[in-house]
Amino acid sequence: MTAAPEDDALGQQLPSVAVTPPGPKSRAIAARIANVECPSFEARREARTAASGSDQAPIVYARGRGSNVTDVDGNRYIDLTAGFGALAFGYNDPEISSAVFAQDYALSMALGDVYAAECKAPLLEALASLYPEEGARVLLGSSGADAVTAALKTAVLATGKSGVIAFKGSYHGLSHGPLAACGLSSKFREPFVQQLNQNVQFLDYPDGELSVATASLRAALRAGDVGAVLIEPVLGRGGCIALTDGYLAAARTLCDEGGALLIADEVWTGMGRSGQVLASLVATDGLPDVICLGKALGGGWPISAMIGRGAVMDAWAAHGGSTIHTSTHAGHPAGTVAALTVLRRILRDDWASKNRQLGDRFLAALTREVGADSGTVSGCGLMIGVRVRGGAVRALAVSRKLLNDGYIVLTGGASGDVLTFTPAFNIDASLLEAAASAVGHAIRTP
Ligand SMILES: Cc1ncc(COP(=O)(O)O)c(C=O)c1O
């Protein structure tokens, strides 16, 4: 591997691509992985290569610093995904790393819900205090899907009703509970449909006329035995689309009337990414019963949380003293101190406002560079999408061109035609300017 230059210690460098990606070392390691890994991922790459006509063979990461990744062939990229949005402060953030390594040295594992690690107390207190009412309770997990699973279980316990209202284009993770409510693509659900909750209604994501959206929610709540309305306050993987103003407040009223919990899935939006600490708390009259967090919460360490209104969470205590929901790594000490560090820092330094300002600049730069003929830019804070004219195949080709230029970008959206950007919160503004110009160039290149 080519050594990364010394001066990239802060990880805020422009790309440097010497070998067309993927280089020979990436190809060799990827082939070893493909030989033994579940074949689903390679099958997806082959299908994408065939559909887009552009090679979708992967690079292999060797090193990450700040917003830079260096691959095994020595190419340096700007990571505009921040590890699926998890790396709130980029790779190897000194504050998070030192807290985690000190914790690991002191205590590498505790006994979760039986004998907790000391650091669990301040994290639970900090998470509970994010909820604007007294008495909120928290359940920790390891992934976003864990948090949504716990939220759906909370709804059944608190309402006695198993039905769920979810939204087209939404994504909540792929373990069985969330999968049943995954509106992004029916393909995710189809092979497993017999194992899933059958009582899920999918509504259009409410990004249009408020009265139409609320009428549809009212009708759906009347139609079934609904215990939960599960919504992303800004559609993330579905293409960075904001909710219609006033919808959460209307949904709050309708959920109260219908006896259902309002669950905000903030796994993507949360911890400041949307430009608010929590996107669902902006309209306080639309306060959700349950909020799910993951991704950025751990700053790259696998931890998630579900925060519930006290009155709703009481339902968990009414089960004869059996622990009906826990897991080995829930409350894992390293993830716990990572989350505590991220959360304190976001509040201390007001990263939500910084993300809003930086995101506004990036959105304006993308709008200018892409141009209305080539795509449409949407989103808020540091979750921004560019819907590429020409559809999914074109979006894949553009993302590949960007990779070749040294920019790591994912495609999203219900039909795969959106380039999605979820950079680290502390990415240098100059890198986003360079990225916007690279996106503009790639999207206009035939
Ligand atoms: C809104 C939302 N909820 C839940 C999840 C699932 O999180 P995880 O992949 O950590 O299980 C995701 C992942 O992208 C997400 O975007």
The ligand as an ORCA input file, in Angstrom:
! r2SCAN-3c Opt
* xyz 0 1
  C     -34.154      5.988      8.673
  C     -33.418      4.707      8.915
  N     -33.873      3.871      9.867
  C     -33.251      2.715     10.150
  C     -32.145      2.324      9.443
  C     -31.485      1.019      9.739
  O     -30.265      1.229     10.369
  P     -29.194      0.043     10.420
  O     -28.705     -0.162      9.028
  O     -28.151      0.539     11.362
  O     -29.923     -1.148     10.958
  C     -31.636      3.163      8.448
  C     -30.452      2.784      7.665
  O     -30.127      3.332      6.657
  C     -32.297      4.379      8.170
  O     -31.867      5.223      7.208
*
